[in-house]
Amino acid sequence: MQVIIFDNAQQVAENAAEWVAELINKKTNPVLGLATGSTPISLYQELVNKHKAGELSFTKTTTFNLDEYLGIDETNVQSYRHFMNENLFDHVDINKDKTFLPTCAQGENPRQQGLDYENKIQQAGGIDLQILGIGANGHIGFNEPTSSLASRTRIKTLTQQTLDDNSRLFAADEFQPTLAMTMGIATILDARYVLLMATGKNKAKAVKDMVTGALSAVCPASALQLHENAIVLLDKEAASELEDHEYYVWADKQNNKINQEFGLYHNY
Ligand code: PGA
């Protein structure tokens, strides 16, 4: 796991945007895994800025989002489709026919929908770079604690902590879904690179459990310890419970030296 610690959340977003831009500019048919939540909003803002500056075109890019709520359709402002349109898709030149979320409408079989989503990812050539946030409870996507580390796209019941964490986004009298479709942990681990962004003090414990805790379904993000190319971008607050703080800063300097000498090399 490559842990990189930045002074603030804006620098995390700028660095994440560099990773995405490198993939999109390098690969003929890039496949990008996307996340919702508060954390990636500033990343999407950076990508929109790059697009408007003429530095980035999404016409060849296919995207797969991690998750989507059940019980609301895509016209609902609380849907993750709506979130993606608002924060990214409506502001760049992406072909929306190549943007996918794991949906399951009323009457559709969630098991079949999960299988179909996995197949769609395979047919696109697999995910090159998966963007991730992390829940205060260590979830990635909506893989809540106790999720199988070998799980695939499926329906998940959200935990009370996740519902409480996200309740700030819903009005008091608004329906808040308790079920979601989510990529599984094995689906995420199949991505060639995973890039996890975490900012703020309320993520510090989950970050510590992910990076230095036991590999355990109690902290689903700890599964990233098994990934060959897991990059973790943190601000100082999210990194504040890591004991080896100075080691990560030192290791990052060494990596930068190698990058300067040999150039960036990501095997997409
Ligand atoms: P947040 O959510 O970015 O809104 O904190 C992250 C997550 O739950 O994965």
Boltz pocket constraint, residues with backbone or C-beta under 6 A from the ligand:
constraints:
  - pocket:
      binder: B
      contacts: [[A, 36], [A, 37], [A, 38], [A, 39], [A, 40], [A, 132], [A, 133], [A, 134], [A, 135], [A, 136], [A, 139], [A, 140], [A, 141]]
      max_distance: 6.0
